[in-house]
């Protein structure tokens, strides 16, 4: 316990000597914010969706995943075979449900069992515990996560020995995503107090007139060491079917994110907002540049603008995932100009640095994915020492203290 307290003291009153632009005599309070697409963090239980029409959509119990074996215990929504209901605008809409029994279950192709599940948790916790630690002396205060199945798998993750001492809280809402994957945010309770948490559905109608089921945008507003900051966790629709064909779906997701920015800043023009996620687009794609309206040059960013610190990294050829020997930078941060430190004062929390977390052990050492992010499955081939097909990203926030 003493060791943990000492580490926390280093974090809160860290002396930064990494930049000549900062005074060596000034003390700075720091906080790491990270995002990690953990790639298919499923438990071993075959689940179905359950909607409780007596609750509001922003109630975490409104829409939950339940074991397939428990269907008969629930009676406010009727299940029929491989179908379930969405409650949208007060109407029950039937849709096909993709169960994971053919993939992430003991009888599935991946033979997903408790041993593999806890190995996955161990590997992910190891990574998260080390993100930004060289700079701040502690794991991230805030971590956005994508590709998690339920709140329970995230609770299992933060209970791992590498993370448990930091007492992470969990925010999660079940989405209507067809694959059954959701978003979550974990936070160190000693440093962040949640004041508002809400999912924002992305309403997409496909060319065939049917609804496209994807992840929500997860909004979490709270006090980071007493300072209000909002985090938006994203996992935009994939490029399945081709980049051009699927682009309208990501444009719609971008419109949703922009509308959330506008909503928050209409209430408080000085609001600090950090959007993070796997956007399935690069920093220069129209969804990011034209719809969200991000700027890539810090010196051009005003208080009312949205800054993408990853754009310059992308133009240098950096990436967080690889496909067919080329790299993409789908994992990004978009921040309000109120978090940009152009005045160099750091009087309140501002972005100090943004990085891709890619230590050598996160690269696949051999085989067909050599040099790529070290994933736990390549197809149905199991790599017990793997982690995810994405590298995490992180930003260090900094503010001066007396």
C-alpha positions as CSV (number, residue, x, y, z in Angstrom):
1,X,0.0,0.0,0.0
2,X,2.8,2.4,0.8
3,X,4.4,1.7,-2.6
4,X,1.1,2.7,-4.3
5,X,0.7,5.9,-2.3
6,X,4.3,6.9,-3.2
7,X,3.6,6.3,-6.9
8,X,0.5,8.4,-6.7
9,X,2.5,11.3,-5.1
10,X,4.9,11.2,-8.0
11,X,1.9,11.4,-10.4
12,X,0.2,14.3,-8.8
13,X,3.3,16.4,-8.3
14,X,5.6,15.2,-11.1
15,X,8.5,17.4,-12.1
16,X,8.8,17.5,-15.9
17,X,12.2,17.9,-17.4
18,X,11.4,16.6,-20.8
19,X,10.9,19.9,-22.6
20,X,13.0,23.0,-22.5
21,X,9.8,25.0,-22.9
22,X,8.8,24.1,-19.4
23,X,10.4,25.6,-16.3
24,X,12.6,23.2,-14.4
25,X,11.6,24.9,-11.1
26,X,7.8,24.7,-11.7
27,X,5.8,21.7,-10.4
28,X,3.2,20.2,-12.7
29,X,0.2,18.0,-12.0
30,X,-0.2,15.4,-14.7
31,X,-2.9,12.9,-15.8
32,X,-2.7,10.3,-18.6
33,X,-5.8,9.8,-20.8
34,X,-5.7,6.7,-23.0
35,X,-7.7,4.8,-25.6
36,X,-7.4,1.1,-26.4
37,X,-9.3,-1.0,-28.9
38,X,-8.8,-4.3,-27.0
39,X,-10.1,-6.5,-29.9
40,X,-12.9,-8.8,-29.0
41,X,-13.0,-8.9,-25.2
42,X,-15.8,-11.4,-24.9
43,X,-16.7,-13.7,-22.0
44,X,-17.4,-17.4,-22.6
45,X,-21.2,-17.1,-22.2
46,X,-23.5,-17.0,-25.3
47,X,-25.6,-13.8,-24.8
48,X,-28.6,-12.2,-26.3
49,X,-29.9,-8.6,-26.0
50,X,-32.7,-7.6,-23.6
51,X,-34.6,-4.3,-23.7
52,X,-36.6,-3.2,-20.7
53,X,-39.2,-0.8,-22.1
54,X,-40.1,0.5,-18.7
55,X,-36.7,2.3,-18.4
56,X,-35.1,5.2,-20.2
57,X,-32.5,4.6,-22.9
58,X,-29.7,6.4,-20.8
59,X,-30.4,4.0,-17.9
60,X,-27.6,1.3,-17.9
61,X,-30.3,-1.3,-17.2
62,X,-32.5,-0.3,-20.2
63,X,-30.6,-2.5,-22.6
64,X,-28.5,-5.4,-21.3
65,X,-26.9,-8.6,-22.4
66,X,-28.3,-11.7,-20.8
67,X,-27.2,-15.4,-21.1
68,X,-29.1,-17.2,-23.8
69,X,-30.1,-19.8,-21.3
70,X,-32.0,-17.1,-19.2
71,X,-34.4,-16.0,-22.0
72,X,-37.3,-17.7,-20.3
73,X,-36.8,-15.7,-17.1
74,X,-37.5,-12.3,-18.9
75,X,-41.0,-11.4,-19.9
76,X,-41.1,-7.7,-20.9
77,X,-39.5,-8.5,-24.3
78,X,-40.3,-11.7,-26.2
79,X,-37.5,-13.6,-27.9
80,X,-38.1,-15.8,-30.9
81,X,-35.3,-18.0,-32.1
82,X,-32.4,-15.9,-33.3
83,X,-34.3,-12.6,-33.1
84,X,-34.7,-9.8,-30.5
85,X,-36.4,-6.5,-30.3
86,X,-35.1,-2.9,-30.3
87,X,-37.2,-0.3,-28.6
88,X,-36.8,2.8,-30.8
89,X,-39.1,5.8,-30.5
90,X,-41.5,3.7,-28.5
91,X,-41.8,1.0,-31.1
92,X,-40.5,-2.5,-30.9
93,X,-38.5,-3.3,-34.1
94,X,-37.5,-6.9,-34.7
95,X,-33.9,-7.5,-36.0
96,X,-31.7,-10.5,-36.6
97,X,-29.3,-11.1,-33.7
98,X,-25.8,-12.3,-34.3
99,X,-24.9,-14.7,-31.5
100,X,-21.3,-15.3,-30.7
101,X,-21.8,-19.0,-30.1
102,X,-19.9,-19.9,-33.3
103,X,-16.9,-17.9,-32.3
104,X,-16.3,-16.8,-28.7
105,X,-17.6,-19.7,-26.8
106,X,-16.1,-23.1,-25.7
107,X,-17.9,-24.8,-28.6
108,X,-17.0,-22.2,-31.1
109,X,-14.2,-22.2,-33.7
110,X,-11.9,-20.3,-31.4
111,X,-12.6,-22.7,-28.5
112,X,-12.9,-19.7,-26.3
113,X,-12.7,-20.9,-22.7
114,X,-12.0,-19.5,-19.2
115,X,-8.3,-20.1,-19.6
116,X,-8.1,-18.0,-22.8
117,X,-10.4,-15.4,-21.4
118,X,-8.3,-14.8,-18.3
119,X,-5.2,-14.8,-20.3
120,X,-6.7,-12.0,-22.5
121,X,-7.5,-10.1,-19.3
122,X,-4.0,-10.5,-18.0
123,X,-2.4,-9.3,-21.2
124,X,-4.6,-6.3,-21.6
125,X,-4.2,-5.3,-18.0
126,X,-0.4,-5.5,-18.4
127,X,-0.6,-3.1,-21.3
128,X,-2.9,-0.6,-19.7
129,X,-0.9,-0.5,-16.5
130,X,2.1,0.7,-18.4
131,X,0.6,3.3,-20.7
132,X,2.1,6.7,-19.8
133,X,3.8,5.4,-16.7
134,X,7.2,6.5,-17.8
135,X,6.0,10.1,-17.9
136,X,3.7,10.2,-14.9
137,X,4.7,7.3,-12.6
138,X,1.2,5.7,-12.7
139,X,-1.2,4.0,-15.1
140,X,-3.7,6.2,-16.9
141,X,-6.3,8.1,-14.9
142,X,-8.8,7.7,-17.8
143,X,-9.0,4.9,-20.4
144,X,-11.6,4.6,-23.2
145,X,-12.1,1.1,-24.4
146,X,-13.7,-0.4,-27.5
147,X,-14.7,-4.0,-28.4
148,X,-15.9,-5.0,-25.0
149,X,-18.9,-7.3,-24.7
150,X,-20.4,-6.3,-21.4
151,X,-19.8,-4.3,-18.3
152,X,-18.8,-7.5,-16.5
153,X,-15.8,-8.1,-18.8
154,X,-14.6,-4.6,-18.0
155,X,-15.0,-5.2,-14.3
156,X,-13.0,-8.4,-14.7
157,X,-10.3,-6.4,-16.5
158,X,-9.9,-3.7,-13.8
159,X,-9.9,-6.5,-11.1
160,X,-6.7,-7.9,-12.6
161,X,-3.6,-7.6,-10.3
162,X,-1.9,-5.0,-12.5
163,X,-4.9,-2.7,-12.3
164,X,-6.7,-3.5,-9.0
165,X,-4.5,-1.2,-6.8
166,X,-5.7,1.8,-8.7
167,X,-9.4,1.3,-7.9
168,X,-10.9,1.9,-11.4
169,X,-14.6,2.6,-11.8
170,X,-16.4,1.4,-14.9
171,X,-18.9,3.3,-17.2
172,X,-20.6,1.1,-19.8
173,X,-23.9,1.1,-21.8
174,X,-25.0,-1.8,-23.9
175,X,-25.3,-0.8,-27.6
176,X,-27.3,-2.3,-30.4
177,X,-24.2,-3.2,-32.3
178,X,-24.8,-6.3,-34.5
179,X,-21.6,-8.0,-33.3
180,X,-22.4,-7.4,-29.7
181,X,-19.4,-5.2,-28.9
182,X,-19.6,-2.0,-26.9
183,X,-17.6,0.9,-25.5
184,X,-16.6,1.6,-22.0
185,X,-14.6,4.1,-19.9
186,X,-12.6,3.2,-16.8
187,X,-11.3,5.9,-14.4
188,X,-9.3,6.1,-11.2
189,X,-12.0,7.0,-8.6
190,X,-9.5,8.9,-6.4
191,X,-8.9,11.4,-9.2
192,X,-12.1,11.5,-11.4
193,X,-15.6,12.0,-10.3
194,X,-18.4,11.2,-12.8
195,X,-21.2,13.8,-13.0
196,X,-22.9,12.7,-16.2
197,X,-22.8,9.5,-18.4
198,X,-24.9,9.0,-21.5
199,X,-24.9,7.0,-24.7
200,X,-25.7,8.7,-28.0
201,X,-27.0,6.3,-30.6
202,X,-25.9,6.8,-34.2
203,X,-28.9,6.5,-36.4
204,X,-28.0,5.0,-39.8
205,X,-30.3,3.7,-42.5
206,X,-28.5,1.6,-45.1
207,X,-29.1,1.7,-48.9
208,X,-31.6,-1.2,-48.5
209,X,-33.7,0.9,-46.1
210,X,-32.8,-1.2,-43.1
211,X,-31.2,0.2,-39.9
212,X,-27.5,-0.3,-39.5
213,X,-26.6,-1.5,-36.0
214,X,-23.4,0.0,-34.7
215,X,-21.8,1.3,-31.5
216,X,-23.2,4.4,-29.7
217,X,-21.0,7.3,-28.8
218,X,-20.3,7.2,-25.0
219,X,-20.2,10.5,-23.2
220,X,-18.7,10.8,-19.8
221,X,-18.4,14.2,-18.1
222,X,-16.7,14.6,-14.7
223,X,-14.2,16.3,-12.5
224,X,-10.6,15.4,-13.1
225,X,-8.7,16.6,-10.0
226,X,-11.6,19.1,-9.6
227,X,-11.6,20.3,-13.2
228,X,-14.5,19.5,-15.5
229,X,-13.7,17.6,-18.7
230,X,-15.9,15.6,-21.0
231,X,-14.7,12.4,-22.7
232,X,-16.4,11.0,-25.8
233,X,-15.5,7.4,-26.5
234,X,-16.0,6.2,-30.1
235,X,-15.9,3.2,-32.4
236,X,-17.2,4.3,-35.7
237,X,-18.6,1.8,-38.3
238,X,-16.1,-0.4,-40.0
239,X,-14.9,-0.3,-43.6
240,X,-16.5,-3.7,-44.3
241,X,-17.6,-3.8,-47.9
242,X,-15.0,-1.2,-48.9
243,X,-13.9,2.2,-47.8
244,X,-16.0,4.1,-50.3
245,X,-19.2,2.1,-49.9
246,X,-19.1,2.3,-46.1
247,X,-18.0,5.9,-45.9
248,X,-21.6,7.3,-45.4
249,X,-21.9,5.4,-42.2
250,X,-18.8,7.0,-40.7
251,X,-20.0,10.4,-42.0
252,X,-23.2,9.9,-40.0
253,X,-21.1,8.9,-36.9
254,X,-19.1,12.1,-37.4
255,X,-22.2,14.2,-37.5
256,X,-23.3,12.7,-34.2
257,X,-19.9,13.5,-32.6
258,X,-20.0,17.1,-34.0
259,X,-23.6,17.5,-32.6
260,X,-22.4,16.4,-29.1
261,X,-19.6,19.0,-29.3
262,X,-22.1,21.6,-30.3
263,X,-24.6,20.6,-27.5
264,X,-21.9,20.8,-24.8
265,X,-20.4,24.0,-26.0
266,X,-23.8,25.7,-26.3
267,X,-24.1,25.2,-22.5
268,X,-20.5,26.1,-21.8
269,X,-18.3,27.7,-24.5
270,X,-15.2,27.1,-22.4
271,X,-16.0,23.3,-22.1
272,X,-13.0,21.0,-22.4
273,X,-13.9,17.9,-24.5
274,X,-11.7,15.0,-25.5
275,X,-13.1,12.6,-28.2
276,X,-11.1,9.4,-28.4
277,X,-11.6,6.2,-30.3
278,X,-11.2,3.9,-33.2
279,X,-12.7,6.0,-36.0
280,X,-12.1,3.5,-38.8
281,X,-10.9,6.6,-40.8
282,X,-7.6,8.3,-40.9
283,X,-7.1,12.0,-39.7
284,X,-7.3,13.3,-43.3
285,X,-10.5,11.5,-44.3
286,X,-13.7,13.6,-44.9
287,X,-15.5,12.3,-41.9
288,X,-12.8,13.8,-39.6
289,X,-11.7,16.8,-41.6
290,X,-14.9,18.0,-43.1
291,X,-17.7,16.8,-40.8
292,X,-16.1,17.0,-37.4
293,X,-14.0,19.9,-38.8
294,X,-10.7,19.1,-37.1
295,X,-7.5,21.2,-37.5
296,X,-4.1,19.6,-37.7
297,X,-1.9,22.6,-36.9
298,X,-1.8,23.6,-33.3
299,X,-0.8,27.1,-34.0
300,X,-4.1,27.7,-36.0
301,X,-6.4,26.4,-33.3
302,X,-8.6,28.8,-31.4
303,X,-10.8,28.2,-28.4
304,X,-13.8,27.4,-30.6
305,X,-12.0,24.9,-32.8
306,X,-11.4,21.2,-32.7
307,X,-7.7,20.0,-32.8
308,X,-6.5,16.7,-34.0
309,X,-3.0,16.1,-32.7
310,X,-2.8,12.8,-34.6
311,X,-2.9,14.5,-38.1
312,X,0.8,15.4,-38.1
313,X,1.7,11.9,-36.8
314,X,-0.3,10.3,-39.7
315,X,1.5,12.5,-42.2
316,X,4.8,11.1,-40.8
317,X,3.7,7.6,-41.6
318,X,2.8,6.5,-38.1
319,X,-0.1,4.2,-37.4
320,X,-1.9,2.1,-34.8
321,X,-3.0,-0.9,-37.0
322,X,-1.7,-2.5,-40.1
323,X,-3.4,-4.2,-43.1
324,X,-1.7,-5.7,-46.1
325,X,1.6,-4.1,-45.3
326,X,0.2,-0.6,-44.9
327,X,-0.5,1.4,-41.7
328,X,-3.6,3.3,-40.7
329,X,-4.0,5.7,-37.8
330,X,-7.6,5.0,-37.0
331,X,-7.1,5.5,-33.2
332,X,-7.2,9.2,-32.5
333,X,-8.0,12.1,-30.1
334,X,-10.0,15.2,-31.1
335,X,-9.9,18.0,-28.5
336,X,-11.4,21.4,-28.1
337,X,-9.2,24.4,-28.4
338,X,-9.6,25.0,-24.7
339,X,-7.1,22.1,-24.2
340,X,-4.4,23.5,-26.5
341,X,-1.4,25.1,-24.7
342,X,-0.5,27.8,-27.2
343,X,0.1,30.3,-24.4
344,X,2.5,27.8,-22.7
345,X,1.0,28.7,-19.3
346,X,-0.6,25.4,-18.4
347,X,-2.7,27.2,-15.8
348,X,-5.4,24.6,-16.2
349,X,-5.2,21.1,-17.7
350,X,-3.8,21.2,-21.3
351,X,-2.4,18.7,-23.8
352,X,1.3,18.2,-23.1
353,X,2.0,15.3,-25.4
354,X,0.2,12.7,-27.5
355,X,1.8,9.3,-28.3
356,X,1.1,5.9,-29.7
357,X,2.0,3.3,-27.1
358,X,4.0,0.7,-29.0
359,X,6.8,-0.9,-26.9
360,X,8.6,-3.8,-28.6
361,X,6.5,-6.5,-26.9
362,X,3.3,-5.2,-28.7
363,X,4.7,-6.1,-32.1
364,X,4.1,-9.6,-33.5
365,X,7.6,-11.3,-33.5
366,X,7.0,-13.7,-36.4
367,X,4.6,-15.4,-38.7
368,X,2.2,-13.8,-41.2
369,X,1.7,-10.8,-38.9
370,X,5.3,-10.1,-38.1
371,X,5.8,-6.4,-37.3
372,X,2.1,-5.8,-36.9
373,X,0.3,-5.2,-33.6
374,X,0.5,-8.5,-31.7
375,X,-3.1,-9.8,-31.8
376,X,-4.3,-12.8,-29.8
377,X,-6.1,-14.4,-32.8
378,X,-5.1,-14.5,-36.4
379,X,-8.2,-15.9,-37.9
380,X,-8.8,-18.9,-35.6
381,X,-5.1,-19.4,-34.8
382,X,-4.5,-18.6,-31.1
383,X,-1.5,-16.6,-30.0
384,X,-1.4,-16.8,-26.2
385,X,1.2,-14.0,-25.9
386,X,-0.8,-11.7,-28.1
387,X,-2.8,-8.6,-27.1
388,X,-4.8,-6.7,-29.7
389,X,-4.7,-5.8,-33.4
390,X,-4.4,-2.1,-32.4
391,X,-1.8,-0.1,-30.5
392,X,-3.2,2.1,-27.7
393,X,-2.8,5.8,-27.8
394,X,-2.5,8.3,-25.0
395,X,-2.1,11.9,-24.1
396,X,-0.5,13.4,-21.0
397,X,-2.5,16.4,-19.6
398,X,-0.5,18.9,-17.6
399,X,-1.2,21.9,-15.4
400,X,1.0,24.0,-13.2
401,X,0.6,23.8,-9.4
402,X,1.8,26.2,-6.7
